[in-house]
Amino acid sequence: MRGYKTVLLATAAAMISTGALADDRKVVKVTNTLDEIRLEETLNTITVEVIDQIDTKFQIDQNNSGDISAHTGAWATNVDNYSASAIAIANNASVDVKGNTGGSNWQGNWGNVSASVDADVQNGWGKTELTAVAIGNNFSLNVAEYGGAVVSSKQVNDGDISASLTANVTGQINDVTTSAIAIANNASIQLPHGSSLVGGVEQYNNGNVTAYNSTTLRPVRRAIDPATAVAIGNTVSIGNYVPSVQ
């Protein structure tokens, strides 16, 4: 693949676009021999060369207007390496490919999303993991081994996102991990080292995001990250990694 200059736009007002839908959702129009694409930010326009050949094309359009909830109630005794989780996601999309990739992602959530775990673990040993995860919109793109990407992503969340965990843990337990995680919009783009990325990310959150964790531990050998509560409105992760050698 030719080493074109990488251009990254990750501000709320900027994204990749060669066209706009009626509701102002902008998308990347991808062809097999895409030669150039426009990056538009307010009144300034930049034209750059991008990857010659698109191996994989995708267009994701997800909308949710209903309430999403997940609940796990757990009572366990005399258990080894015990785990329990509740996961609620309104919109979830994952693209895992090899080679040059181009596409667009749109996700809109207008419902409330909640996940809760109530756990009572008695006389446990080994490791105990308890997790409650609530996400409005989740998008991930992973280009493995080789290839660059041209991608546009827009996420809008208008619902309330909440994660709640209540745990009582006793026994001779080596590790205890309890987590309550609430995220309105999450986007992750991972590319091989040395590849090119032309990307635009927009995220809007208008809902309340809350995380609650109440954990009681009695006696344990040691505790690692015994209680974590994380609440995030918008988060983006972009990585350019070195592939592992098999």
PyMOL commands that set and color helices and strands:
alter all, ss='L'
color gray80, all
select strands_A, chain A and resi 7-9+15-16+19-20+26-27+36-41+44-49+56-64+68-77+80-98+101-109+113-144+149-157+161-192+197-205+209-218+228-241
alter strands_A, ss='S'
color yellow, strands_A
deselect
rebuild
show_as cartoon
